[in-house]
Each structure stands twice: as C-alpha cells, then as structure tokens.
Amino acid sequence: MFVNRKDELRFLRREYGEERSSFIVIYGRRRVGKTELIKELIKDKPSIYFLVSEEPTETQLGRLVQKIAGYFKERTPKIEDWLDAIDYIGEKLREDKIILVIDEFPYLVTSNKAVPSYFQRLSDEYLKDSRSMLILSGSSIGLMESKVLGHKSPLYGRRTGQIDLEPFDFEKLRLIIKKGIKECIEINAIFGNIPMYLNFFDNRGSLKNNILENILDKKAFLYKEPEFMLKQEFREPSKYMSIMDAIANGNARLNSISNKTRIPPGTISKYISNLLKVRLIEREVPITERNKKSKKSLYTIKDGLFNFWFYFVEPNISDVESNPEGFLKDIVVPGLPEFVGKTFEKVCIEFVRKRFDYGCVGRWWHKEREIDIVGLNKVEAKILFAECKWQDNVDAFKLLNELKEKSRHVRWNNNKRKEEFMLFAKSFSKKTKGCYDIKDLDKFF
C-alpha cells in the first residue's frame, strides 16, 4: 500500500516534466519507503529500474547493460569495462526521455570506489544533453552523503535535487491507521513510524491481536526485524544489540550506556556514532543549550518498533517464545501506560510545532529537573513550558503549579521573556487555560 508522500511525488513529477535532464538523489534509512516512492513515480512513465545486489561489480555491470538493452529491445552489446558501459548508457539516455533508477547505489560504490567518477562522466558528457532523469537511491545514509552528495565526491554539485526521505510523522500515520486517537498513539509507540512496519498493522484487528500476531509470533516478519537489521548494517551486531538494549531500558547517557554494556568509554562513541548515522537512535541536548556538543547529551531509540522490541521482547525472549499470549497479558499490557508516555510527548511536540509559532521545540533538563516540552520563539523572546501526562483525570491546577516552579530554573532571556504554559493529558478532572486532552489532539490531527 502506497500512502501519502505527496510533497515528494509532486517534486519528482515536476522535475520529470522539465524540458531538461534531471539528476535526483534519494536516501534514507531502510524500510522508510524509498523504493515504493520511486515505483509510484515510474509506474506510468518510460523507465528502467535496476536494483543493485551484493555481487561483484562486473556482474552488476553486465546485468545493468542487459536490462537497458532489453528496454530498447536490442541485443546486449559487448561491454569491456565501466567506461564502455557508461558510454552505452549515456547514448541511450539521449535517445528518449526515460527515467533510469539505480536503487541501492551504495552497493556499487563499495564494490568499486571509482563508480562515482564513472557516473560523473555519465552526468557531464551525456545526461546534461538529454531530457532524461537519473535517480540514485540508497539506504546507506553515510555513504550516500559522502560519496554522492559530499563536496569531495566526483558527483558533487551535479544533482538537480535530493530527497532525504523521513519516517512518517503522527499526522501521516493516521492516514494508515484507521483507529481512534488513543489507540493511534499506542500503535505509534509499538509499531513506530516506518511505513513498512505500519503496513503490517491490520486495522480490522485489536491492538492486542496485532501485537501478538505481528511482533510476538516468532514466525512474523517483525519478530526479529531489529536483530536482522543490526546484523545487516554492522559487523559486530552483538555490541549494537547490547547498546540498543541499554538505551531502551533507561540508560540515556554515554557513561551509563558504557557501564551497562561494559564497552569502554573510549570506544563506545564509535558505536554510538554508527547508530546515529543509520538513524536508529537520536541524540538530544536541552533545547536551551547553546553548545550542541554539550556533555548533557541524552540518547534515545528513534523508532517505536525497535524501542518496543528491546524494552519488552529481547530481554524476555524465552518467555515470549514459550507463552506469547501470557507474556502479552502479564508483561506487555501492564507495562504499556508507562511505555507509551514518551511517544505521547513526541505527539504533543509535533502538535506544538505545527500549531504554534515556536521555532525551536524540544525537551529541557538540568540535574534532577526535567520539563517535557519547551518552545522558544527567539524573535519575540517568548518561551513555552509544557508537561505531558499519559493519564486520565489529571489535576491540571496541581500540574500547572509544579510546572511553573520548574520553569523558574530555565535560564533563557530571564529578564525580558514572555511565558506561556500548556498541559497535555489523556483527560483532565478539571481544565484550565492551555489544557489539551486527546480529544483536542484528535480534532487537530
């Protein structure tokens, strides 16, 4: 099922409609929907789609040329090397207005470091004189950014556009999940916001059945997806598994992650950096922190499915396999209210970003104090303080008083700032100004 991506499709279709050539780079983490986006674009257009696999570069070269020859209904020419191939491909791009897609382009680069130079030749000597579109796509974000987009790359400056494809936000998630706002927030926490994972959710079934059938069943695709992906991405998957496990279970600082995993502080930064590059974790600093390299950094797992799996499933794998129904009833269901709370915060942050005029929105913490949401409007010297409670019948007046007390410790334009306060909860026993329950969020989203 292809859902949304309207902005990206609009951009790609506009590029294709130009009376000139186009060179587009599409990248993003695995399972985010790059291939589906491309296939949606080319389904009604003259196109050649080539998926690179982990084979020797000579094998890939032969397959690519054969695919192009097949499109033009001609015999596959004898190709001696990459230069021959590029010349052949370039001539074909000049013949007709077509879209040539090279999906998982990084596999070509890792097997032959000269490949970007060959595609530079394709761009400079052939593509620019055509009306065709070249799309290079890849899931290796670091490699795409350095070998294709980076200023040291032979391809630097030649693209006419790029798409860094992001996971769905909560607003887009609701286009897929046909449930009420409360259940959508829970689903976001458990299945995450990666399109492929959300597509496994069966709108006809209950949340419990979906967890049981799609995550806790050892035959299900999502059951070992986090482990399989780490094995696919990294040479030492066990170390990355231990880091993800540590973060999911409350170890957010570098030192505590190091202590929990027993990976020395001097080397753990390398593993953390690699997880950041593939966007499985994210790093936060307090929103008011000017030094973005601050030692106050906290690390969290970015995707809900991975967070759920490492929080509930991985530490209890034997219990899951021996009695998944009992595990769901005794461990998952009682633990969900606390677990979903962090996702509720993210939904509220999205609400604030989209509805109010705060250019910077995030969390704030200092020592033992923490505020769920702080928004900064630097032009008007206006600051927002907000708290989120994934609870019913919240006492708004008590929560507001506690928030105002904590806000006094936030150092930001203290002498001239305008302050605004908001409260978010499933429901309130009594409301005051700035209170938003999930019914209010439901209207907005």
C-alpha positions in Angstrom: 0.0 0.0 0.0 1.4 3.4 -1.0 0.3 6.2 1.3 0.9 10.0 1.1 4.4 11.2 0.2 2.5 13.9 -1.7 5.3 16.6 -1.4 8.0 14.2 -2.6 5.9 12.9 -5.5 5.0 16.4 -6.5 8.6 17.4 -6.6 9.7 14.3 -8.6 6.9 14.8 -11.1 7.7 18.4 -11.6 11.4 17.5 -12.2 10.4 14.9 -14.7 8.2 17.5 -16.5 11.0 19.9 -17.1 12.4 20.3 -20.6 15.9 19.4 -19.4 17.6 16.5 -17.7 17.3 15.7 -14.0 19.6 14.1 -11.6 17.9 13.2 -8.3 19.4 11.6 -5.2 17.1 9.8 -2.8 18.3 8.4 0.5 17.0 7.4 4.0 17.1 4.6 6.4 16.0 1.1 5.5 12.2 0.3 5.3 11.3 4.0 5.1 9.7 3.7 1.6 12.3 4.9 -0.9 11.6 2.1 -3.4 7.9 2.5 -3.1 8.2 6.2 -3.7 10.2 5.5 -6.9 7.9 2.9 -8.1 4.9 5.2 -7.6 6.7 7.8 -9.8 7.7 5.5 -12.6 4.6 3.3 -12.8 3.1 5.3 -15.7 6.3 6.6 -17.3 9.0 5.3 -19.6 11.6 3.9 -17.1 14.3 1.4 -16.3 14.5 0.3 -12.7 17.7 -1.5 -11.7 18.2 -2.9 -8.1 21.8 -3.4 -7.2 22.7 -6.5 -5.2 25.8 -7.5 -3.3 27.5 -9.1 -6.2 30.9 -8.4 -7.9 30.9 -5.1 -9.8 31.5 -6.9 -13.1 28.4 -9.0 -12.6 26.3 -5.9 -11.8 27.7 -4.1 -14.8 26.6 -6.9 -17.1 23.1 -7.1 -15.6 22.6 -3.3 -15.8 23.6 -3.2 -19.5 21.4 -6.2 -20.2 18.5 -4.5 -18.6 18.9 -1.3 -20.6 19.3 -3.3 -23.9 16.2 -5.2 -23.0 14.2 -2.0 -22.6 15.3 -0.8 -26.0 14.6 -4.3 -27.5 18.1 -4.8 -28.8 20.9 -7.3 -28.4 23.1 -6.8 -25.4 26.3 -5.2 -26.6 29.7 -6.4 -25.6 31.0 -4.2 -22.8 34.6 -4.3 -21.8 34.6 -2.1 -18.8 32.7 0.6 -16.9 33.7 3.3 -19.4 32.2 1.3 -22.2 29.0 0.8 -20.1 28.7 4.5 -19.3 29.1 5.5 -22.9 26.4 3.0 -23.9 24.0 4.1 -21.1 24.6 7.7 -21.9 23.8 7.3 -25.6 20.5 5.5 -24.6 19.5 8.3 -22.3 19.9 10.7 -25.2 17.7 8.7 -27.5 14.5 9.0 -25.5 13.1 10.7 -22.4 13.3 8.0 -19.8 13.9 7.6 -16.1 16.9 5.5 -15.1 16.8 4.3 -11.5 19.8 2.8 -9.8 18.4 1.5 -6.4 20.8 0.7 -3.6 23.6 2.6 -5.4 26.0 2.2 -2.4 26.5 -1.5 -3.2 28.1 -0.4 -6.5 30.4 2.0 -4.7 31.5 -0.4 -2.0 32.5 -2.9 -4.7 34.3 -0.3 -6.9 35.4 3.0 -5.4 35.7 4.5 -8.9 31.9 4.2 -9.6 31.1 7.8 -8.6 33.7 9.0 -11.2 32.0 6.9 -13.9 28.6 8.4 -13.1 30.2 11.9 -13.1 31.1 11.1 -16.8 27.6 10.0 -17.4 26.2 13.3 -16.0 28.7 15.6 -17.6 29.0 14.1 -21.1 25.6 12.6 -21.7 22.8 13.3 -19.2 23.1 17.1 -19.4 22.4 16.9 -23.2 19.3 14.8 -22.7 15.8 15.2 -21.3 16.1 12.0 -19.2 16.0 11.6 -15.4 18.7 9.7 -13.4 17.8 8.6 -9.9 20.4 7.2 -7.5 18.9 5.8 -4.4 20.4 4.2 -1.3 19.9 3.1 2.4 23.5 3.6 3.4 23.0 7.2 4.6 26.6 7.9 5.5 27.8 6.6 2.1 25.2 8.5 0.1 26.0 11.7 2.0 29.8 11.3 1.5 30.2 9.6 -1.9 27.2 11.1 -3.7 26.3 14.4 -2.0 29.6 15.3 -0.3 31.8 18.1 -1.5 34.7 15.7 -2.1 32.6 13.4 -4.3 33.0 13.5 -8.1 29.2 13.9 -8.2 29.2 17.0 -6.0 27.1 19.8 -7.4 25.6 17.8 -10.3 22.3 16.8 -8.8 19.2 18.9 -9.6 17.6 17.8 -6.4 17.6 15.4 -3.5 15.1 13.8 -1.1 16.1 12.8 2.4 13.1 10.5 3.0 12.0 10.7 6.6 9.7 8.3 8.5 6.1 9.3 8.8 5.1 11.9 11.5 2.0 11.2 13.6 -0.3 13.2 11.2 0.7 10.9 8.3 0.5 7.8 10.5 -3.2 8.5 10.9 -3.7 8.1 7.2 -2.7 4.4 7.6 -4.2 3.5 11.0 -7.9 3.8 11.0 -8.3 3.8 14.8 -9.1 6.4 17.5 -6.5 8.9 18.7 -5.7 7.0 21.9 -5.1 3.7 20.0 -3.1 5.5 17.3 -0.7 6.9 19.9 -0.3 3.4 21.3 0.3 2.0 17.9 2.8 4.7 17.2 4.7 3.7 20.3 4.7 0.0 19.4 4.9 -0.2 15.6 6.8 3.1 15.2 6.5 5.4 12.2 8.3 3.5 9.5 5.8 2.9 6.6 6.8 -0.7 6.1 6.2 -1.6 9.7 2.9 0.3 9.9 1.7 -1.6 6.8 1.7 -4.8 8.9 -0.9 -3.4 11.2 -4.3 -4.9 10.5 -7.0 -2.2 11.0 -9.6 -4.9 11.4 -8.0 -6.4 14.5 -7.5 -5.1 18.0 -4.2 -3.7 19.3 -3.5 -6.8 21.4 -4.1 -9.2 18.4 -1.8 -7.0 16.3 1.0 -7.2 18.8 0.5 -10.9 19.3 0.4 -11.8 15.6 2.9 -9.3 14.1 5.5 -8.9 16.8 5.3 -11.7 19.4 4.7 -14.6 16.9 8.2 -15.9 16.1 7.1 -16.7 12.5 6.1 -13.0 12.0 8.3 -10.7 9.9 8.6 -8.1 12.7 9.5 -10.6 15.4 13.3 -10.5 14.7 13.4 -7.4 12.5 15.5 -5.3 14.8 18.1 -8.1 15.2 18.2 -8.8 11.5 18.7 -5.2 10.6 21.6 -4.8 13.0 23.2 -7.8 11.5 22.7 -6.4 8.1 24.1 -3.0 9.0 27.1 -3.8 11.2 30.0 -6.2 11.5 29.6 -6.5 15.3 25.9 -6.8 15.8 26.1 -8.1 19.4 27.7 -4.9 20.6 25.0 -2.8 18.9 22.3 -5.1 20.3 23.7 -4.5 23.8 23.8 -0.7 23.3 20.2 -0.7 22.0 19.1 -2.8 24.9 20.8 -0.4 27.4 19.2 2.7 25.9 15.7 1.1 25.7 15.9 0.3 29.4 16.7 3.8 30.6 20.4 4.3 30.1 20.4 7.5 28.2 23.8 9.0 29.0 27.1 7.9 27.4 28.7 6.8 30.7 25.7 4.8 31.8 25.5 3.1 28.4 29.2 2.2 28.7 28.7 0.8 32.2 25.7 -1.2 31.2 27.3 -2.7 28.1 30.8 -2.9 29.5 32.1 -1.3 26.3 34.9 1.0 27.4 34.1 4.8 27.3 37.0 5.3 24.8 35.4 3.1 22.2 31.7 3.3 22.7 31.5 6.6 20.9 32.3 4.9 17.7 29.3 2.5 18.0 27.0 5.3 19.1 28.2 7.4 16.0 27.3 4.4 13.7 23.9 4.0 15.2 23.3 7.8 14.7 24.3 7.5 11.1 21.8 4.8 10.3 19.2 6.8 12.3 18.3 4.0 14.7 19.0 6.3 17.7 18.9 10.1 18.2 20.9 12.4 20.4 19.3 15.3 22.3 20.6 18.2 24.3 18.5 20.6 26.4 16.6 22.9 24.0 18.1 26.0 25.6 21.7 24.6 25.3 23.8 26.8 23.0 26.6 24.3 22.7 25.2 21.5 20.6 28.2 19.3 21.5 27.1 19.6 25.2 28.1 16.8 27.6 24.4 16.9 28.7 23.5 14.7 25.7 20.9 12.0 26.1 20.4 9.1 23.6 17.1 7.5 22.8 15.9 4.9 20.3 14.3 6.7 17.4 11.9 4.1 16.1 9.0 2.8 18.1 9.2 -0.8 17.0 12.9 -1.1 17.9 12.2 0.6 21.3 9.3 -1.8 22.0 11.3 -4.8 20.9 14.4 -4.0 23.1 12.2 -2.9 26.0 9.8 -5.8 26.1 10.8 -8.6 23.8 14.6 -9.0 23.7 15.2 -9.2 27.5 12.4 -11.8 27.8 12.8 -13.8 24.6 12.4 -17.2 26.2 9.1 -16.2 27.8 7.9 -14.7 24.6 8.6 -17.9 22.6 7.2 -20.3 25.3 4.0 -18.4 26.0 3.4 -15.3 23.9 -0.3 -14.9 25.0 0.7 -15.0 28.7 3.6 -12.6 28.0 1.3 -10.1 26.3 -1.2 -10.3 29.2 1.2 -10.3 32.1 4.1 -8.1 30.9 3.2 -6.0 27.9 -0.3 -4.8 28.7 0.5 -3.7 32.3 3.7 -2.0 31.1 2.2 -0.1 28.2 0.9 3.0 30.1 4.4 4.0 31.2 6.0 2.9 27.9 3.6 4.9 25.7 4.2 8.1 27.7 7.4 9.1 25.8 5.6 8.7 22.4 2.7 10.9 23.7 5.4 13.5 24.4 6.5 13.3 20.8 3.0 13.7 19.5 2.5 16.7 21.7 5.8 18.2 20.4 4.5 17.7 16.9 1.3 19.4 17.8 3.1 22.4 19.2 5.5 22.7 16.2 2.6 22.7 13.7 0.1 24.9 15.6 2.1 27.5 17.4 4.9 29.9 16.5 7.8 28.4 18.3 10.8 27.9 16.1 12.7 25.6 18.4 10.7 22.9 20.3 12.2 20.1 22.5 12.9 18.9 26.0 14.8 20.6 28.8 16.6 19.1 31.7 19.1 20.2 34.4 20.3 17.8 37.1 17.1 16.3 38.6 14.7 18.7 37.0 13.0 18.0 33.6 10.4 19.7 31.5 8.7 17.6 28.8 8.3 20.4 26.2 10.0 23.8 26.0 9.4 26.0 22.9 11.5 29.0 22.0 10.4 32.0 19.9 13.7 33.9 19.6 12.2 36.8 17.6 9.6 37.7 20.3 11.6 36.4 23.2 8.7 34.1 24.0 9.1 30.8 25.8 6.6 27.9 26.2 6.6 25.4 29.1 4.5 22.2 28.8 4.0 18.9 30.6 2.6 15.7 29.2 0.8 13.0 31.2 -0.4 9.8 29.6 -3.0 9.5 32.3 -6.8 10.1 32.8 -8.3 12.7 35.2 -5.2 14.7 35.6 -5.3 17.6 38.2 -4.5 20.5 35.9 -4.0 23.0 38.7 -1.6 20.9 40.6 0.4 20.0 37.4 0.5 23.7 36.4 1.8 24.8 39.7 4.6 22.2 39.5 5.4 23.3 36.0 5.7 26.9 37.0 8.0 26.0 39.8 10.3 24.1 37.4 10.2 26.9 34.8 11.9 29.3 37.2 15.1 27.2 36.8 15.2 27.5 33.0 17.8 30.1 32.0 16.8 31.8 28.8 16.1 35.6 28.4 15.1 35.6 32.1 14.6 39.3 32.4 12.6 40.0 29.3 10.8 36.8 28.2 7.1 36.3 27.8 6.0 32.9 29.2 3.2 30.6 28.1 2.2 27.3 29.8 0.4 24.2 28.3 -0.7 20.9 29.8 -1.4 17.7 27.8 -3.1 14.6 29.1 -5.5 11.8 28.1 -8.1 13.6 30.1 -8.3 16.2 33.0 -10.5 16.2 36.0 -10.7 20.0 35.6 -9.3 22.1 32.8 -7.6 25.4 32.9 -6.2 27.7 30.2 -3.7 25.9 28.0 -5.0 22.4 28.7 -5.2 19.9 25.8 -6.6 16.4 26.1 -6.6 13.7 23.4 -10.0 14.9 22.1 -8.3 18.2 21.3 -5.4 16.5 19.6 -7.8 14.3 17.7 -9.5 17.4 16.2 -6.2 18.9 15.2 -4.7 15.7 13.6 
